[in-house]
Amino acid sequence: MKNKIGVMQGRLVPKYRNQYQSHPVGYWDKEFDVAARLGLDLIEFIVDFDCIEENPLMSADGVTRVTEVAARTGVQVASICADCFMAAPLHSADPMVAQPSLAYLRRLIDHAPRLGISDIVIPCVDQSSLRSMEDSARFVAALESVLDEAGRNGVNLSLETDLDPQSFARLLERFESPRVTVNYDTGNSASLGYDPREELAAYGNKISDIHIKDRIKGGGSVVLGTGNTDFEGFFDALRPLDYQGFFILQAYRDDEGVEIFNRQLEWIRPYIEAYGARIKG
């Protein structure tokens, strides 16, 4: 079985409100046709905080619309990048922030089975980093409160953090449920100066969603192959884990998106295909 390849939502259409990454309100469906033409299998949906109720994943009617577009184009939605939890962290000390966010997460978990969504990525980076023991305790408690629902709906809560490998592994050990997994971002790890071999040795068996990106160490996103991401080391470390999940390109984008994305897709595709071939062998 080949690993499916997808794109982070918004990379194939013009920027929404000139933002680098966001859910394109009002024209999200157009991206499915572009993705189909490029031969992609998936689009990872973004859920932003500032327009959350306009996101189709937040309503039954909206989910129906997404299923119709996915069926028409053959491009599926198997994962969600819940960027809303960066603006309003689940582990906020302010209950006026944390409680509505937990309600949003419950809604996403509830709607996920209708689309066949297996992963909800929860970012704990930048303004939502887990900076203290108290942050971590609140975060663990929040996730524990929805794990039964996630289990019933077949949904992984896939954590993206900026913790070092050992600290991340210790955080994961606090959860008994197999539904707490890892979103691995190749570019973010490179920016932080982490070694993919060390990271995957610490928690690689927990990875359920992979974002493909290239970044400069200590800096921003760049075209795949031009930054500090060690793609050779990453795929070598991934191979023994028999990872069967998908690869989502969250690669560098410009104002239009399609041409530069396609160039990067063709650059990374041989890595993914070679990985799959060696796994089968």
DOGUFI-251244 format. One line per 5 residues: number of its first residue (from 1); for each residue x, y, z of C-alpha. Coordinates in pm, 1 decimal, padded with zeros to 6 digits, always signed. Layout:
N
NUM = X Y Z  ... .
//
This chain:
281
1 = +00000.0 +00000.0 +00000.0  +00150.5 +00330.7 -00106.2  +00160.1 +00624.5 +00130.9  -00093.5 +00886.4 +00031.6  +00032.3 +01236.3 -00049.8 .
6 = -00160.3 +01550.4 +00029.4  -00134.9 +01925.0 +00062.2  -00197.8 +02163.5 +00347.6  -00511.8 +02358.0 +00266.2  -00466.1 +02689.6 +00086.9 .
11 = -00135.4 +02608.6 -00083.7  -00294.0 +02568.6 -00429.3  -00517.6 +02876.2 -00434.0  -00453.1 +03249.0 -00380.4  -00385.7 +03354.2 -00022.0 .
16 = -00687.2 +03428.2 +00194.7  -00658.3 +03780.6 +00336.9  -00290.3 +03770.7 +00234.7  -00214.9 +03517.5 +00509.5  +00060.4 +03261.2 +00461.4 .
21 = -00156.1 +02979.5 +00591.9  -00533.4 +02985.9 +00642.5  -00862.0 +02825.3 +00544.7  -00973.3 +03000.3 +00222.4  -01323.6 +03106.5 +00321.6 .
26 = -01560.6 +03116.4 +00027.3  -01342.2 +02934.6 -00224.6  -01200.8 +02632.5 -00039.7  -01375.9 +02394.4 -00281.3  -01175.1 +02520.9 -00580.8 .
31 = -00857.9 +02370.4 -00434.6  -00994.9 +02016.8 -00467.7  -01004.6 +02045.4 -00846.3  -00645.6 +02171.4 -00856.5  -00531.1 +01894.3 -00622.6 .
36 = -00699.7 +01634.2 -00842.8  -00519.5 +01766.4 -01150.9  -00187.4 +01734.9 -00968.6  -00260.6 +01375.5 -00873.4  -00283.7 +01439.8 -00499.9 .
41 = -00478.4 +01211.2 -00271.0  -00557.1 +01443.4 +00019.7  -00611.1 +01795.7 +00147.0  -00545.2 +01858.7 +00515.6  -00809.3 +02107.7 +00626.2 .
46 = -00715.9 +02409.5 +00837.4  -00944.3 +02534.2 +01113.4  -00863.5 +02896.7 +01200.0  -00982.7 +03072.4 +01513.0  -01087.5 +03405.5 +01364.6 .
51 = -01340.1 +03258.4 +01119.8  -01410.2 +02926.5 +01285.5  -01786.8 +02925.6 +01240.8  -01742.4 +02984.4 +00866.9  -01541.7 +02663.6 +00835.4 .
56 = -01751.6 +02384.9 +00680.8  -01609.8 +02128.4 +00922.5  -01788.1 +02300.9 +01209.5  -02142.4 +02227.9 +01087.0  -02334.3 +01923.3 +00966.0 .
61 = -02432.9 +02100.7 +00642.5  -02073.9 +02207.2 +00583.8  -01945.7 +01853.7 +00632.5  -02201.2 +01732.4 +00378.8  -02069.2 +01986.9 +00130.1 .
66 = -01710.3 +01870.1 +00186.2  -01808.5 +01505.9 +00134.9  -01977.5 +01599.5 -00193.7  -01672.4 +01787.4 -00323.5  -01440.3 +01506.6 -00212.6 .
71 = -01655.0 +01245.0 -00387.3  -01667.3 +01449.9 -00707.4  -01291.2 +01508.6 -00726.7  -01153.1 +01194.9 -00562.9  -00946.7 +01410.1 -00324.2 .
76 = -01018.2 +01316.9 +00035.4  -00992.3 +01491.5 +00372.4  -00825.2 +01258.3 +00621.5  -00678.7 +01511.3 +00863.7  -00733.5 +01852.8 +01019.3 .
81 = -00471.9 +02108.5 +01121.1  -00644.6 +02282.8 +01412.5  -00457.8 +02613.4 +01404.3  -00739.8 +02758.9 +01613.8  -00567.2 +02611.3 +01918.9 .
86 = -00263.5 +02828.2 +01859.1  -00471.3 +03144.4 +01906.2  -00682.6 +02990.1 +02183.4  -00479.6 +02712.3 +02349.3  -00653.5 +02421.7 +02515.4 .
91 = -00410.2 +02467.5 +02804.6  -00481.6 +02835.5 +02860.4  -00505.4 +02932.0 +03228.2  -00807.6 +03144.5 +03135.8  -01123.2 +02927.7 +03136.9 .
96 = -01288.5 +03179.1 +02902.0  -01031.3 +03068.3 +02643.8  -00982.4 +02702.0 +02728.4  -01345.9 +02596.8 +02766.2  -01469.0 +02722.0 +02424.8 .
101 = -01161.9 +02566.2 +02262.6  -01241.3 +02230.3 +02420.8  -01596.5 +02260.7 +02287.3  -01457.3 +02325.4 +01936.8  -01238.9 +02015.1 +01966.4 .
106 = -01537.5 +01804.0 +02069.8  -01729.2 +01929.1 +01765.8  -01445.1 +01838.9 +01530.8  -01417.2 +01492.8 +01684.7  -01792.2 +01445.5 +01646.5 .
111 = -01790.9 +01544.2 +01276.7  -01472.9 +01354.9 +01182.9  -01622.8 +01009.6 +01107.1  -01847.8 +01143.6 +00832.2  -01539.8 +01240.9 +00632.2 .
116 = -01318.1 +00951.0 +00736.6  -01086.3 +01187.5 +00923.9  -00826.7 +00996.2 +01123.5  -00614.6 +01280.2 +01264.2  -00671.3 +01616.6 +01427.5 .
121 = -00337.8 +01795.4 +01455.5  -00313.0 +02005.0 +01771.7  -00027.0 +02258.5 +01747.8  +00160.9 +02339.7 +02067.8  +00412.0 +02573.6 +01907.9 .
126 = +00487.0 +02945.8 +01905.0  +00219.5 +03121.5 +02112.1  +00067.6 +02787.9 +02218.6  +00393.3 +02625.7 +02333.4  +00390.0 +02420.9 +02651.4 .
131 = +00620.8 +02647.4 +02850.2  +00567.9 +02521.8 +03203.6  +00465.1 +02221.2 +03410.0  +00132.4 +02394.1 +03467.7  +00076.2 +02431.8 +03092.3 .
136 = +00147.0 +02061.9 +03043.9  -00082.0 +01958.6 +03329.2  -00372.2 +02161.9 +03191.7  -00307.3 +02028.1 +02842.2  -00305.4 +01666.0 +02956.6 .
141 = -00627.1 +01718.6 +03151.9  -00800.4 +01878.3 +02851.8  -00709.5 +01594.0 +02617.1  -00793.9 +01325.9 +02871.1  -01146.2 +01466.4 +02888.4 .
146 = -01212.0 +01392.3 +02518.5  -01016.7 +01069.8 +02465.8  -01319.4 +00844.6 +02502.7  -01495.2 +01039.2 +02226.4  -01184.0 +01027.2 +02010.0 .
151 = -01162.6 +00652.3 +02057.8  -01527.1 +00594.1 +01967.3  -01485.4 +00803.4 +01652.3  -01151.9 +00654.7 +01546.9  -00971.5 +00989.1 +01570.2 .
156 = -00610.6 +01049.8 +01668.6  -00520.7 +01367.1 +01855.2  -00190.5 +01426.8 +01681.2  +00037.6 +01657.2 +01878.6  +00277.9 +01900.7 +01716.9 .
161 = +00515.6 +02051.4 +01971.7  +00846.9 +02233.3 +01984.9  +00966.5 +02019.1 +02277.1  +01302.2 +01843.2 +02255.2  +01277.5 +01468.8 +02181.2 .
166 = +01308.3 +01349.7 +02540.8  +01059.9 +01604.1 +02677.3  +00810.2 +01519.9 +02404.3  +00846.7 +01147.9 +02478.5  +00780.0 +01212.8 +02847.9 .
171 = +00467.3 +01410.8 +02760.1  +00337.3 +01123.9 +02548.1  +00399.6 +00878.3 +02831.0  +00142.4 +01065.1 +03038.7  -00135.6 +00938.3 +02812.2 .
176 = -00247.5 +00577.1 +02828.5  -00467.3 +00605.5 +02519.7  -00318.6 +00510.9 +02180.3  -00527.7 +00795.1 +02036.7  -00266.6 +01051.8 +02144.0 .
181 = -00014.5 +01047.5 +01862.1  +00250.2 +01267.0 +01697.9  +00243.4 +01505.7 +01406.6  +00601.3 +01524.5 +01281.1  +00698.3 +01840.3 +01093.0 .
186 = +01028.0 +01808.5 +00906.8  +01080.0 +02182.9 +00869.9  +00995.8 +02284.1 +01225.1  +01238.4 +02026.4 +01359.4  +01510.4 +02160.3 +01130.3 .
191 = +01441.8 +02514.9 +01244.7  +01479.2 +02405.8 +01606.6  +01803.8 +02224.6 +01529.5  +01674.3 +01879.3 +01625.2  +01818.2 +01557.7 +01478.5 .
196 = +01543.9 +01351.5 +01308.4  +01718.2 +01028.7 +01405.0  +01707.6 +01122.8 +01772.2  +01346.7 +01238.8 +01746.4  +01219.6 +00926.1 +01573.9 .
201 = +01413.9 +00704.1 +01813.4  +01230.2 +00876.3 +02100.5  +00872.9 +00865.6 +01968.4  +00869.2 +00755.6 +01604.5  +00626.8 +00469.8 +01669.7 .
206 = +00367.8 +00731.5 +01773.8  +00373.9 +00929.6 +01447.0  +00041.1 +00928.4 +01261.8  +00070.3 +01241.4 +01042.8  +00374.5 +01395.2 +00872.0 .
211 = +00412.5 +01751.1 +00744.0  +00677.0 +01795.8 +00475.0  +00846.9 +02133.3 +00496.8  +01195.5 +02284.9 +00471.8  +01322.3 +02562.5 +00696.5 .
216 = +01644.8 +02740.7 +00778.3  +01778.9 +02661.9 +01124.7  +01636.2 +02935.4 +01345.4  +01448.6 +03080.5 +01049.0  +01150.2 +03052.7 +00818.7 .
221 = +01015.1 +02829.6 +00547.0  +01206.2 +02788.7 +00219.5  +01166.3 +02585.1 -00099.0  +01214.3 +02212.7 -00038.3  +01577.6 +02114.1 -00065.8 .
226 = +01719.1 +02462.2 -00001.8  +01704.7 +02470.6 +00379.6  +01841.8 +02272.6 +00673.0  +01594.2 +01983.6 +00674.7  +01783.0 +01653.8 +00659.2 .
231 = +01547.3 +01465.4 +00429.9  +01790.1 +01175.2 +00380.4  +01829.3 +01132.8 +00755.2  +01458.3 +01164.5 +00814.1  +01353.3 +00899.6 +00564.1 .
236 = +01633.0 +00667.3 +00677.2  +01510.4 +00698.9 +01037.0  +01146.9 +00655.1 +00933.4  +01203.1 +00338.6 +00730.1  +01236.8 +00088.6 +01019.0 .
241 = +00911.0 +00217.9 +01167.4  +00701.5 +00095.3 +00873.6  +00503.7 +00418.9 +00871.2  +00182.3 +00362.2 +00674.9  +00032.4 +00709.9 +00713.4 .
246 = +00023.2 +01006.1 +00480.8  +00261.1 +01285.7 +00387.9  +00115.4 +01636.5 +00381.7  +00313.3 +01900.5 +00191.5  +00317.3 +02216.7 +00401.0 .
251 = +00591.9 +02349.5 +00181.4  +00692.7 +02706.2 +00098.8  +00435.9 +02904.8 -00095.8  +00425.0 +03228.6 -00290.0  +00127.3 +03450.1 -00378.0 .
256 = -00022.7 +03215.3 -00637.6  +00083.9 +02874.5 -00512.4  +00041.8 +02615.1 -00786.4  +00363.2 +02643.7 -00987.2  +00599.1 +02651.1 -00692.2 .
261 = +00402.7 +02378.0 -00518.0  +00420.1 +02147.8 -00819.8  +00795.8 +02199.3 -00843.3  +00835.2 +02099.6 -00479.9  +00598.0 +01804.6 -00521.1 .
266 = +00814.4 +01667.4 -00799.6  +01124.5 +01721.2 -00583.5  +00991.0 +01528.6 -00281.8  +00794.3 +01257.7 -00465.6  +01101.8 +01035.9 -00533.6 .
271 = +01181.6 +01032.2 -00160.0  +00828.9 +00918.0 -00075.3  +00814.6 +00661.7 -00353.8  +01157.3 +00521.8 -00263.7  +01048.8 +00499.9 +00099.3 .
276 = +00736.9 +00305.6 +00004.8  +00927.9 +00073.2 -00227.8  +01182.7 -00018.9 +00038.4  +00910.6 -00082.1 +00293.4  +00743.3 -00326.1 +00054.7 .
281 = +01075.8 -00490.6 -00018.3 .
//
